[in-house]
Amino acid sequence: MGQKKHFQHPATLPALLILLAAIISLLAYGLYNYASQTTLPKGASQSAVGLKVSQADFDLSRLEKGGLSFVYLPVDQNFAARREQVAKTKLAYGSIIEVQGEKNAEKQLSRAKRLAAGHWGALPILLDSGQDDPSAANLTAMSKLAYSLVKSHEIMVNAPVKYKKLFPAGCKFLATSASAPSKLDYCFWRYTEKGNVAGVSGIGYKNVMYAYIGTSQQYKEKYGQLSQ
């Protein structure tokens, strides 16, 4: 008398525990499956996506299987090794010159030309100071490099399009917004810095990834075939 009955049927508690375990398993599977997928841009056409590759000894052929069409390679001491890896794939590539406003622009350009040895890739050369809204010094340095390179190659800068007047005609701009950018103002979109590529281990889950803003046909005409 006076005792409360929490469960009317003996099988109720085991059934609830089984149901809870099933829900947890489904959630775990969903999270694992999500993490194993290639990170794609939201709210924009996915004509082509690519990855910034900083590793020197990375097997780039695995990126094609993950649905990527291009890579961007920093122009540094490992540039030639990465470029040799790209040559073994059908991936298009572009070069990143990491610009430092406090250093002499001419010397930075000379170093980049020496390391790239004329092999800039099919994609626009990306001038990137590491700042999405660059300082005055970085803007000045990027502007000098852009004017020096634009006569022989397509150039893109990581800077808002509001600085368009500082750069030569035809210079393209990299979008870094959280939402899909305007196709009229931007060429490529850095849509995440925490990207993942399906089936590719050893690169973690914090990768810089880019999307081409135009159509699949425009990408093919400009830069080559798609991997997807």
Phi, psi and omega per residue, in radians:
M1 nan 2.495 3.087
G2 1.429 -0.204 3.133
Q3 -1.470 2.391 3.132
K4 -1.516 2.438 3.081
K5 -1.698 1.957 -3.107
H6 -1.343 -0.598 -3.114
F7 -2.270 2.224 -3.113
Q8 -1.323 -0.494 -3.099
H9 -2.152 2.426 -3.121
P10 -1.027 -0.488 -3.057
A11 -1.476 -0.111 -3.042
T12 -1.098 -0.872 -3.099
L13 -1.100 -0.860 3.091
P14 -1.023 -0.654 -3.134
A15 -1.140 -0.719 3.114
L16 -1.133 -0.699 3.126
L17 -1.135 -0.697 3.107
I18 -1.130 -0.732 3.120
L19 -1.104 -0.750 3.127
L20 -1.098 -0.736 3.123
A21 -1.098 -0.681 3.135
A22 -1.140 -0.713 3.133
I23 -1.124 -0.768 3.122
I24 -1.081 -0.710 3.132
S25 -1.115 -0.728 3.128
L26 -1.140 -0.706 3.110
L27 -1.126 -0.747 3.132
A28 -1.103 -0.727 3.117
Y29 -1.119 -0.723 3.135
G30 -1.104 -0.748 3.125
L31 -1.137 -0.721 3.128
Y32 -1.126 -0.764 -3.118
N33 -1.137 -0.680 3.116
Y34 -1.122 -0.768 -3.109
A35 -1.170 -0.420 -3.094
S36 -1.548 -0.049 -3.136
Q37 -1.594 2.698 3.053
T38 -1.220 2.282 3.120
T39 -1.248 2.129 -3.107
L40 -2.014 2.703 -3.140
P41 -1.220 2.567 3.116
K42 -1.799 2.377 3.063
G43 1.387 0.320 3.124
A44 -2.535 2.725 3.083
S45 -1.139 2.459 -3.064
Q46 -1.845 1.025 -3.091
S47 -1.175 -0.656 3.133
A48 -2.786 2.367 3.076
V49 -2.208 2.679 -3.100
G50 -2.570 3.120 -3.001
L51 -2.390 2.511 2.968
K52 -1.427 2.172 -3.096
V53 -1.977 2.003 -3.137
S54 -1.811 -0.346 -3.127
Q55 -1.202 2.554 -3.117
A56 -1.543 -0.520 -3.017
D57 -2.045 0.678 -3.075
F58 -1.665 2.361 3.127
D59 -1.380 1.718 -3.040
L60 -1.240 -0.295 -3.135
S61 -1.080 -0.426 3.140
R62 -1.209 -0.426 -3.118
L63 -1.200 -0.593 3.110
E64 -1.052 -0.747 -3.139
K65 -1.147 -0.435 3.112
G66 -1.468 0.053 3.068
G67 1.630 0.183 -3.138
L68 -1.527 2.618 -3.124
S69 -1.960 -0.340 -3.108
F70 -2.666 2.899 3.063
V71 -2.365 2.688 2.996
Y72 -1.987 2.297 -3.051
L73 -2.037 2.152 3.049
P74 -1.093 2.405 3.116
V75 -1.474 1.667 3.131
D76 -2.505 -2.845 -3.077
Q77 -1.106 -0.379 -3.114
N78 -1.723 0.121 -3.060
F79 -1.043 -0.807 -3.098
A80 -1.089 -0.693 3.140
A81 -1.142 -0.714 3.124
R82 -1.172 -0.696 -3.123
R83 -1.111 -0.625 3.081
E84 -1.115 -0.627 3.087
Q85 -1.163 -0.716 3.132
V86 -1.080 -0.663 -3.104
A87 -1.076 -0.348 3.137
K88 -1.522 0.000 -3.098
T89 -2.139 -3.101 3.043
K90 -1.807 0.206 3.136
L91 -1.255 2.436 2.941
A92 -1.422 2.778 3.096
Y93 -2.488 2.774 3.057
G94 -2.355 2.896 -3.093
S95 -1.916 2.471 3.068
I96 -1.933 2.098 2.989
I97 -1.714 1.995 -3.110
E98 -1.486 1.782 -2.983
V99 -1.486 2.403 3.091
Q100 -2.129 1.984 -3.045
G101 -1.089 -0.471 -3.093
E102 -1.416 -0.109 -3.130
K103 -1.864 2.772 -3.117
N104 -1.084 2.159 -3.070
A105 -1.123 -0.691 -3.124
E106 -1.109 -0.701 3.127
K107 -1.192 -0.653 3.096
Q108 -1.123 -0.717 3.122
L109 -1.150 -0.750 3.137
S110 -1.064 -0.747 3.129
R111 -1.120 -0.778 -3.126
A112 -1.094 -0.723 3.125
K113 -1.120 -0.680 3.135
R114 -1.141 -0.768 -3.097
L115 -1.272 -0.638 -3.132
A116 -1.377 -0.489 3.119
A117 0.917 0.629 3.096
G118 1.464 -0.081 -3.105
H119 -1.689 1.225 -3.068
W120 -1.368 -0.352 -3.084
G121 1.649 3.000 -3.083
A122 -1.395 -0.490 -3.111
L123 -1.343 2.840 3.099
P124 -1.044 2.478 2.999
I125 -1.154 2.219 -3.127
L126 -1.707 2.104 3.033
L127 -1.682 2.054 -3.004
D128 -2.362 2.122 3.135
S129 -1.603 -0.083 -3.061
G130 1.525 -0.006 3.099
Q131 -2.069 2.253 3.129
D132 -1.260 -0.470 3.010
D133 -2.170 1.505 -2.944
P134 -1.071 2.657 3.053
S135 -1.211 2.947 3.139
A136 -1.046 -0.700 -3.136
A137 -1.137 -0.724 3.136
N138 -1.209 -0.671 3.094
L139 -1.092 -0.727 3.133
T140 -1.099 -0.785 -3.139
A141 -1.135 -0.768 3.134
M142 -1.123 -0.660 3.123
S143 -1.092 -0.766 3.130
K144 -1.086 -0.762 3.131
L145 -1.164 -0.685 -3.136
A146 -1.087 -0.784 3.135
Y147 -1.137 -0.549 -3.134
S148 -1.316 -0.526 -3.022
L149 -1.746 -0.397 -2.964
V150 -1.139 -0.387 -3.132
K151 -1.220 -0.412 -3.072
S152 -2.050 -0.188 -3.084
H153 -2.710 2.687 3.074
E154 -1.214 2.368 -3.061
I155 -2.109 2.490 3.047
M156 -2.352 2.467 -3.131
V157 -2.126 2.533 3.019
N158 -1.501 1.532 -3.128
A159 -2.829 2.629 3.087
P160 -1.095 2.603 -3.099
V161 -1.150 -0.227 3.110
K162 -1.117 -0.293 3.117
Y163 -1.656 0.305 -3.046
K164 -0.931 -0.644 -3.081
K165 -1.171 -0.299 -3.132
L166 -1.432 -0.185 -3.018
F167 -2.082 2.769 -3.100
P168 -1.138 2.733 3.103
A169 -1.026 2.410 3.137
G170 1.598 -0.171 3.116
C171 -1.154 2.389 -3.114
K172 -1.766 2.855 -3.065
F173 -2.204 2.458 3.119
L174 -1.620 2.146 3.081
A175 -1.413 2.499 3.112
T176 -2.291 0.286 -3.092
S177 -1.240 2.818 3.124
A178 -1.288 -0.536 3.139
S179 -1.861 2.908 -3.086
A180 -1.026 2.267 -3.094
P181 -1.466 3.004 3.100
S182 -1.265 2.321 3.098
K183 -1.225 -0.351 -3.131
L184 -1.337 -0.480 -3.044
D185 -1.787 -0.438 -3.001
Y186 -2.240 2.700 -3.095
C187 -1.794 -0.876 3.095
F188 -2.171 2.799 -3.108
W189 -2.268 2.108 2.984
R190 -1.461 1.658 -2.953
Y191 -1.567 -0.220 3.066
T192 -2.769 2.661 2.995
E193 -2.042 0.226 3.127
K194 -2.314 0.781 -3.046
G195 -1.477 2.811 3.112
N196 -2.325 2.616 3.106
V197 -2.103 2.199 -3.086
A198 -1.007 2.308 3.054
G199 1.324 0.110 -3.110
V200 -2.007 1.994 3.118
S201 -1.803 2.877 3.076
G202 1.561 -0.030 3.115
I203 -2.011 -0.012 3.088
G204 1.300 -2.875 -3.085
Y205 -2.151 0.362 3.136
K206 -2.209 1.145 -3.084
N207 -1.912 2.465 3.064
V208 -1.319 2.196 -3.125
M209 -2.232 2.574 -3.079
Y210 -2.169 2.708 3.031
A211 -2.273 2.449 3.029
Y212 -1.380 2.330 -3.021
I213 -1.393 -0.460 -3.082
G214 -1.375 -2.913 -3.117
T215 -1.467 2.939 3.101
S216 -1.065 -0.722 -3.128
Q217 -1.137 -0.711 3.111
Q218 -1.110 -0.701 3.123
Y219 -1.106 -0.795 -3.122
K220 -1.063 -0.716 -3.127
E221 -1.170 -0.603 -3.075
K222 -1.554 -0.758 -2.896
Y223 -2.193 -0.211 3.123
G224 2.168 -3.004 -3.032
Q225 -1.322 2.825 3.083
L226 -1.625 2.601 3.107
S227 -1.523 -0.412 -3.060
Q228 -1.199 nan nan
